[in-house]
């Protein structure tokens, strides 16, 4: 299947960008979980979704605040429209064009691999239209808020996750101070010699490396660290590298304190606190377990909803959808025998589905309620009653209000309203087939079986039709 090529043109500046997508759907919006991120204030978090197959490209506005226009006319929400390369589709000043075409590898939208990379500098400010590359930026409050999950100070970890550490162990009840002073006196001369020697080593390294041209320094340091493998672990050596404009992470060794500071921000470590590898990994492990268990619970609720509503929510299953606990999730995403970036992308896509489910749920509920209200509208009731009066030789609705038959009209309304407010009927009306149609306009998919609410009031005559994608 040919990929989808999206051309984005800013009609105010004339700038044009292209992004290609190999698989459907392509979600569009300001949220970083979208496949195509449009980082503009007039674009909604979840603005639209594009689905494509061998034959057609379909666009659905997800009830966005500012909407989407096609040839100057605003699209109805949750109604899919077919588009072609000539379609004038716009979100504010951004013009979108969709075509099926052969593309070069560099035209594909950058995959969302990870929110944090030790060996890649944080992404700078991009253009108005950016691909969904989720790079961690410690200076960006949005990414910091969205992609960090830390226990609050004093907050206990979930049951079964707390493990004792050396730092948590109580101090011994008594210390032999005489023995301690003896150890210090015997060790102090050697320690002073070590510090003096290490200061000389750093001085020599600085003097030699400063003579090396800038572009060649990093390569020389890499070879140096291969010969002296303990060197990269020395904090003062790492500080020296920074003064020489060399990224210590390029050496393949990461200082735990630096790693935690980059992940949680410089203020996440109290002044003077020492962070060792074991302590850092323990905290991250606790967070991963908590995160994974939360993911499992969210996914279970998502699938339970699908079962109760007879909706097939998951189209392509993978082990993440079958995970029963946090261990199952971690075993899958931390499998070192496979490409970790692809597993991370699968996890990101799973969260995107969960987020879009919330949008679809609200859209479906609103459409179901609209259908119910249409069934009890004055137009519906007057039309039904007028037809009955015409057969009996009577007048229209207003005439009937002021004659002896008004009691019959009121009884008709009461009976109709009573049937709708009954628990079963109300549920079928709100969460009936119109709900499912609107839901799948957002997520894509199909109904399982026949919806029981498609009876007398299932689809009101003249009500807007909501064709489901794939039906």
C-alpha positions in Angstrom: 0.0 0.0 0.0 1.3 3.4 -0.9 2.1 5.7 2.0 0.1 8.8 2.7 2.0 12.0 1.9 0.8 15.1 3.8 1.8 18.6 2.6 1.3 21.3 5.2 1.4 24.9 3.9 1.3 28.0 6.2 -0.7 30.4 4.0 0.6 33.4 6.1 4.3 32.7 5.7 4.3 30.5 2.5 6.3 27.8 4.3 5.7 24.2 3.2 6.6 21.0 4.9 6.0 17.3 3.9 5.5 14.2 6.1 4.8 10.7 5.0 3.0 8.0 6.9 3.1 4.3 6.2 0.1 3.2 8.3 -3.4 4.4 9.1 -4.8 6.2 11.1 -2.9 9.4 11.2 -4.0 11.5 14.2 -3.6 15.3 13.9 -3.5 17.7 16.8 -1.4 19.6 19.3 -1.0 16.7 21.7 2.4 15.0 21.4 0.8 11.6 21.1 -0.6 12.4 17.7 1.2 11.1 14.6 1.2 14.6 13.0 1.7 17.3 15.6 0.7 20.8 14.7 2.1 22.9 17.4 -0.1 26.0 17.1 -2.5 27.5 19.6 -5.5 27.4 17.2 -5.1 23.6 16.8 -6.9 21.4 19.4 -5.1 18.7 21.4 -7.0 16.1 19.3 -8.1 18.0 16.2 -8.7 15.4 13.5 -7.9 11.9 12.3 -7.1 10.7 8.7 -7.7 7.2 7.6 -6.6 5.8 4.3 -6.6 2.5 2.4 -5.8 1.4 -1.1 -8.6 3.4 -2.6 -9.6 6.4 -0.4 -8.4 9.0 2.0 -11.0 10.0 4.7 -10.8 13.0 7.0 -12.8 13.4 10.3 -12.8 16.5 12.4 -13.0 15.4 16.1 -15.2 18.2 17.3 -12.2 20.6 17.5 -12.7 24.2 18.9 -11.7 26.0 15.7 -12.8 23.3 13.3 -11.6 22.4 9.8 -12.8 24.0 6.6 -13.1 22.3 3.2 -13.3 24.7 0.2 -14.2 27.5 2.7 -17.0 25.7 4.5 -16.6 24.3 8.0 -16.9 20.6 8.3 -19.5 19.0 10.6 -17.9 17.3 13.6 -17.4 13.5 13.5 -18.5 13.3 9.9 -16.0 11.7 7.6 -15.3 13.2 4.2 -13.3 11.9 1.3 -10.4 14.1 0.3 -8.0 14.1 -2.7 -4.9 16.0 -3.6 -7.0 18.9 -4.9 -9.1 19.3 -1.7 -8.7 22.7 -0.1 -8.6 21.5 3.6 -7.6 24.1 6.2 -7.0 24.4 9.9 -6.8 28.1 10.5 -4.0 29.4 8.2 -2.6 25.8 7.7 -3.6 24.2 4.5 -3.4 20.4 4.4 -3.1 18.3 1.3 -3.2 14.5 1.2 -1.9 12.3 -1.6 -0.8 8.7 -2.1 2.7 8.6 -3.5 6.1 6.9 -3.5 8.3 8.8 -1.1 12.0 8.7 0.0 12.9 7.4 3.5 13.8 10.9 4.8 10.2 12.1 4.1 8.6 9.8 6.7 7.5 11.4 9.9 10.1 10.9 12.6 9.0 8.0 14.8 8.1 8.6 18.4 10.8 6.5 20.0 11.4 7.8 23.5 10.8 10.8 25.7 14.4 10.8 27.0 17.7 10.1 25.2 21.0 10.1 27.0 23.0 10.5 23.9 20.9 13.1 22.1 20.6 16.8 22.9 17.1 18.1 23.6 15.3 19.2 20.5 15.2 22.9 20.0 12.3 25.0 18.9 10.9 23.7 15.6 8.7 25.3 13.0 5.0 25.8 13.3 4.4 22.3 12.0 6.4 19.5 13.7 6.5 15.8 13.6 5.7 13.8 16.7 9.3 13.2 17.9 9.0 13.0 21.6 12.4 14.2 22.8 12.8 15.2 26.5 13.5 18.8 27.1 14.2 19.7 30.8 13.5 23.3 30.0 10.0 22.7 28.6 7.4 22.6 31.3 4.9 20.9 29.0 7.2 17.9 28.4 8.2 17.9 32.0 4.6 17.8 33.1 3.5 15.2 30.6 6.4 12.7 30.7 7.6 12.5 34.3 6.1 10.5 37.1 7.7 11.0 40.5 6.5 10.1 43.9 5.8 13.2 46.0 8.1 13.7 49.0 6.9 11.6 51.8 4.5 9.6 49.6 4.8 5.8 50.2 5.2 3.6 47.1 2.4 1.2 46.2 2.2 -2.1 48.3 4.8 -4.6 47.4 7.1 -2.1 45.7 9.1 -0.8 48.7 12.5 -2.3 49.2 15.0 -1.5 51.9 18.1 0.3 50.9 21.4 0.9 52.6 20.4 4.6 53.0 17.2 3.5 54.8 19.0 1.2 57.3 19.2 2.6 60.9 22.7 3.6 62.1 24.4 1.2 64.5 23.5 1.8 68.1 27.2 2.5 69.1 30.4 3.4 67.3 33.9 2.7 68.7 35.2 6.3 68.3 38.8 5.3 69.3 38.8 2.7 66.6 37.4 5.2 64.1 40.0 7.8 64.8 42.7 5.2 64.4 41.4 4.3 60.9 41.3 7.9 60.0 44.9 8.6 61.1 46.2 5.6 59.3 44.3 6.3 56.1 44.7 10.1 55.9 48.3 10.2 54.5 47.4 7.8 51.7 44.2 9.7 50.9 46.2 13.0 50.7 48.7 11.4 48.3 45.8 10.1 46.2 44.2 13.6 46.0 47.6 15.2 45.1 48.2 12.6 42.4 44.7 12.9 41.0 45.0 16.7 40.9 48.2 16.2 38.8 46.5 13.8 36.5 43.6 16.2 35.9 46.1 19.0 35.3 48.0 17.0 32.7 44.8 15.9 31.0 43.6 19.5 30.7 46.9 20.8 29.4 47.2 18.0 26.8 43.5 18.1 25.6 43.5 21.9 25.3 46.2 21.6 22.6 44.0 19.2 20.5 41.8 21.0 17.9 38.2 21.0 19.0 36.8 18.7 16.3 39.3 16.0 17.3 39.0 16.2 21.1 36.0 13.8 21.5 37.6 11.1 19.3 40.8 11.3 21.4 38.9 11.2 24.7 37.1 8.1 23.5 40.4 6.3 22.8 41.8 7.6 26.1 38.8 6.2 28.1 39.2 2.8 26.3 42.7 2.6 27.7 41.7 3.9 31.1 38.2 2.5 31.6 37.7 3.9 35.1 38.4 7.5 34.0 34.8 8.3 32.8 33.4 7.4 36.2 35.4 10.2 37.9 33.1 13.2 38.5 35.9 15.7 38.2 37.0 14.2 34.9 33.5 14.5 33.6 33.4 18.2 34.8 36.7 18.7 32.9 35.1 17.4 29.7 32.2 19.9 30.0 34.7 22.8 30.2 36.2 21.4 26.9 32.7 21.2 25.2 32.6 17.4 25.2 29.4 15.7 26.2 30.3 13.1 28.9 27.3 10.9 27.8 29.1 10.3 24.5 31.6 8.2 26.4 28.9 5.6 27.2 29.0 6.3 30.9 26.3 8.3 32.7 26.7 9.7 36.1 23.6 8.7 38.2 23.2 12.3 39.5 23.4 13.8 36.0 20.9 11.2 34.8 18.4 11.9 37.5 18.9 15.7 37.1 18.2 15.5 33.4 15.2 13.3 33.9 13.6 15.2 36.8 15.1 18.6 36.6 18.0 20.2 38.4 15.9 20.9 41.5 14.9 17.3 41.9 18.1 16.5 43.9 18.5 18.2 47.2 21.9 20.1 47.6 24.6 17.9 48.8 22.7 14.6 48.4 24.7 11.8 46.8 22.9 9.8 44.2 24.5 6.4 43.4 23.6 4.0 40.6 21.7 1.6 42.9 19.6 4.4 44.4 18.8 5.9 41.1 17.8 2.6 39.5 15.7 1.6 42.5 13.7 4.8 42.2 13.3 4.5 38.5 12.3 0.8 39.0 9.6 1.8 41.4 8.2 4.3 39.0 8.3 1.9 36.1 6.3 -0.7 38.1 3.7 1.9 39.2 3.4 3.2 35.6 3.1 -0.3 34.2 0.4 -1.3 36.6 -1.5 1.9 35.9 -1.3 1.2 32.2 -2.7 -2.3 32.7 -5.7 -1.0 34.8 -6.4 1.7 32.2 -6.3 -0.9 29.4 -8.5 -3.4 31.3 -11.2 -0.7 31.8 -10.9 0.3 28.1 -11.5 -3.3 27.0 -14.2 -4.0 29.6 -16.1 -1.0 28.1 -15.7 -2.5 24.6 -17.1 -5.9 25.8 -20.1 -4.3 27.5 -20.9 -2.1 24.5 -20.2 -4.9 22.0 -17.5 -2.8 20.3 -14.4 -4.2 18.9 -11.9 -1.5 20.1 -8.5 -3.2 19.5 -7.8 -3.9 15.8 -4.2 -5.2 16.0 -3.3 -6.9 19.3 0.2 -7.3 20.7 1.4 -8.6 24.1 0.8 -5.2 25.6 -3.0 -5.7 25.1 -2.8 -9.1 26.9 -0.6 -8.0 29.8 -2.2 -8.9 33.1 0.1 -7.1 35.5 3.1 -4.7 35.6 5.6 -7.6 35.2 4.1 -8.6 31.9 4.4 -5.0 30.6 8.0 -4.6 31.8 9.0 -8.0 30.5 7.8 -7.0 27.0 9.1 -3.4 26.8 12.5 -4.3 28.5 13.2 -7.4 26.3 16.9 -6.8 25.4 16.8 -9.4 22.6 14.8 -7.1 20.3 14.8 -3.5 19.2 13.7 -1.5 22.2 12.6 1.6 20.2 9.9 -0.4 18.4 8.5 -1.7 21.7 8.5 1.9 23.0 6.6 3.0 20.0 4.0 0.3 20.6 3.5 1.5 24.1 3.2 5.1 22.9 0.6 4.0 20.3 -1.3 2.2 23.0 -1.5 5.3 25.1 -2.6 7.3 22.1 -5.5 4.8 21.6 -6.5 5.3 25.3 -6.4 9.1 24.9 -8.5 9.0 21.7 -10.9 6.7 23.5 -11.8 9.5 25.9 -12.5 11.9 23.0 -14.6 9.2 21.2 -16.5 8.4 24.4 -17.6 12.0 24.9 -18.5 12.4 21.3 -20.5 9.2 21.3 -22.4 10.2 24.4 -23.3 13.6 23.0 -24.5 12.2 19.7 -26.6 9.6 21.6 -28.2 12.4 23.7 -28.9 14.5 20.6 -30.7 11.5 19.0 -32.8 11.1 22.2 -33.7 14.8 22.3 -34.6 14.8 18.7 -37.1 12.1 19.4 -39.0 14.3 21.9 -38.6 17.6 20.0 -41.8 19.7 19.4 -41.3 19.2 15.7 -41.5 15.4 16.0 -44.5 15.5 18.3 -46.4 18.1 16.3 -45.7 16.2 13.1 -47.0 13.0 14.5 -50.1 14.6 16.1 -50.9 16.7 13.0 -51.0 13.6 10.9 -53.4 12.0 13.3 -55.6 15.1 13.4 -55.6 15.4 9.6 -57.0 11.9 9.3 -59.7 12.9 11.8 -60.5 16.1 9.9 -58.8 18.4 12.6 -56.3 21.2 12.2 -52.7 21.6 13.0 -50.7 21.5 16.1 -51.5 25.0 17.4 -55.2 24.5 16.8 -55.1 21.3 18.7 -53.4 23.0 21.7 -56.4 25.2 22.1 -59.2 22.7 21.6 -60.5 19.8 23.5 -57.8 17.5 22.0 -54.9 19.1 23.9 -55.2 16.6 26.6 -54.6 13.9 24.1 -51.5 15.6 22.9 -50.1 16.0 26.4 -50.8 12.3 27.0 -48.9 11.4 23.9 -45.9 13.4 25.1 -46.1 11.9 28.5 -46.2 8.4 27.2 -43.3 9.0 24.8 -41.2 10.8 27.5 -41.9 8.0 30.0 -40.7 5.3 27.6 -37.4 7.2 27.1 -36.7 7.9 30.7 -37.0 4.2 31.7 -33.6 2.9 32.6 -33.2 0.4 29.8 -34.6 2.6 27.1 -32.6 5.6 28.3 -29.3 3.5 28.2 -30.1 2.2 24.7 -30.9 5.7 23.5 -27.8 7.3 24.9 -25.4 4.4 24.2 -27.1 3.0 21.2 -26.1 2.8 17.5 -25.8 6.5 17.0 -23.4 6.5 19.9 -21.4 3.7 18.3 -21.4 5.5 14.9 -20.0 8.7 16.4 -17.5 6.7 18.5 -16.1 5.0 15.4 -16.0 8.1 13.4 -13.2 9.0 15.9 -11.5 5.7 16.4 -12.4 3.6 13.3 -13.8 0.1 13.5 -17.1 -1.6 13.2 -20.1 -2.8 15.2 -20.5 -6.4 16.4 -24.0 -7.6 15.6 -27.2 -5.6 15.6 -27.9 -2.9 18.1 -31.1 -3.5 20.0 -32.0 0.2 20.2 -32.7 0.4 16.4 -36.4 0.0 16.9 -39.2 2.4 16.9 -37.0 5.3 18.1 -33.6 4.0 17.0 -33.1 6.5 14.2 -35.4 9.5 14.1 -36.8 10.3 10.6 -34.8 13.1 9.1 -32.1 13.0 11.8 -28.5 13.5 10.5 -27.0 10.2 9.3 -23.6 9.2 10.9 -22.1 6.6 8.5 -19.5 4.5 10.4 -16.0 4.1 9.0 -15.6 0.7 7.4 -19.3 0.0 7.3 
